[in-house]
Amino acid sequence: MKNLQYPIIQAPMSGGVSTPELAAAVSNAGGLGFLAAGYKSTEEVKKEIESVRKLTTKAFGINTFVPSSEPVDQEELEAYRNKIEKEAVKLGTTLGATYDDDDDFRNKMQLFIEEKVPVVSFTFGCPPAEAIEALHKNGTYVIVSVTTLVQAILAVNAGADALCLQGIEAGGHRATFTNDQTGAQEFGILEFISVIQRNINIPLIAAGGLMNGQDIQQALNAGASAVQLGTAFLLCPESGTNPVHRKALKNPRFTETAITRAFTGRRARGLVNEFLSAYTDMAPAAFPYIHQMTIPLRLTNNEEYMSLWAGTGFKQCRELPAAELVQLLMEERAITK
Ligand SMILES: Cc1cc2nc3c(=O)[nH]c(=O)nc-3n(C[C@H](O)[C@H](O)[C@H](O)COP(=O)(O)O)c2cc1C
């Protein structure tokens, strides 16, 4: 983190948002750009690493999902399928089949090692200490995303160099280590920084609802070494944000966000559309099976059935080239210092 010109990280955003163009633009502007390996084949990820290297000589990061080994209740899964089947019929499609999938975790790890990726971050879990050690041997900086103090302690013990603290405001999936987070205490970002700071002594990256220079400065004042912004970059022309998602972010019809498992079986924050409000609390903790089940609904490109991931600050999204946005955030931050 110390080597960054600006303490601004563009969050890894899967689903096609984090393009090599976006990551390179942010790194070239003095921040740290991130690719997102989740849901992609290892071959696709390799091509993206090659592309980003053509666009920048600066450091960049890549994020990957840690596969879960939690048992899934097949009856609950099928009950959910039965509940949402009528939506597929309405849209003239059929729900997807479900199957085991570890997101090719081992091969992706091997690729990161072969490619000597400068920064690797993990979400949905903490990789084993040996995996972190293998990355360290290559000089790779390792970040683990966490949402609770217990997860933070596990990540530090496994050898993480830094933690990405995900506040409850964050857009997209919760970085929880398990699908079912019932009963765990989660925090708004500023409180989370102070809780972790009292207990942990490695660099902290703050994420969740940070949209402008003032938000950034507050997180840094609270003790973060850097900030990670996702939603703020969704409207940048370099982002691969789906055009329907892009339009929805600017559409006054969407007034709020909520956290749900309805789309993927893992809790995630998105714009409240018809599907989200109808099924908010109905899906079991069954990632990636529910993700696979709802793919055909989301592919219809109907804004009421898509997962429109966004953080609580989405109304402050600015439609600017990524380099300009980074520059503006730094200028705003300087004013509020
Ligand atoms: C569209 C979208 C996709 C995301 N995909 C990922 C991902 O693949 N991996 C990950 O670690 N975090 C992902 N996140 C979460 C971000 O890393 C980060 O925690 C979040 O964007 C911060 O909150 P903000 O969106 O309010 O800035 C995603 C967020 C969004 C909005």
The ligand as a Gaussian input file, in Angstrom:
#p B3LYP/6-31G(d) Opt

LIG

0 1
 C      -20.962000      -4.813000      -9.304000
 C      -20.083000      -5.263000      -8.169000
 C      -19.365000      -6.452000      -8.280000
 C      -18.520000      -6.858000      -7.243000
 N      -17.755000      -7.996000      -7.397000
 C      -16.819000      -8.302000      -6.459000
 C      -15.896000      -9.364000      -6.662000
 O      -15.901000     -10.049000      -7.681000
 N      -14.976000      -9.607000      -5.692000
 C      -14.908000      -8.856000      -4.545000
 O      -14.045000      -9.102000      -3.702000
 N      -15.772000      -7.858000      -4.326000
 C      -16.710000      -7.554000      -5.255000
 N      -17.557000      -6.498000      -5.038000
 C      -17.489000      -5.765000      -3.747000
 C      -16.358000      -4.750000      -3.750000
 O      -15.117000      -5.389000      -3.591000
 C      -16.478000      -3.741000      -2.594000
 O      -16.545000      -4.403000      -1.356000
 C      -17.673000      -2.821000      -2.732000
 O      -17.863000      -2.412000      -4.048000
 C      -17.464000      -1.610000      -1.844000
 O      -18.653000      -0.898000      -1.683000
 P      -19.159000       0.237000      -2.692000
 O      -19.677000      -0.513000      -3.877000
 O      -20.217000       0.921000      -1.921000
 O      -17.982000       1.087000      -3.034000
 C      -18.422000      -6.074000      -6.057000
 C      -19.163000      -4.892000      -5.956000
 C      -19.976000      -4.468000      -6.994000
 C      -20.721000      -3.173000      -6.849000

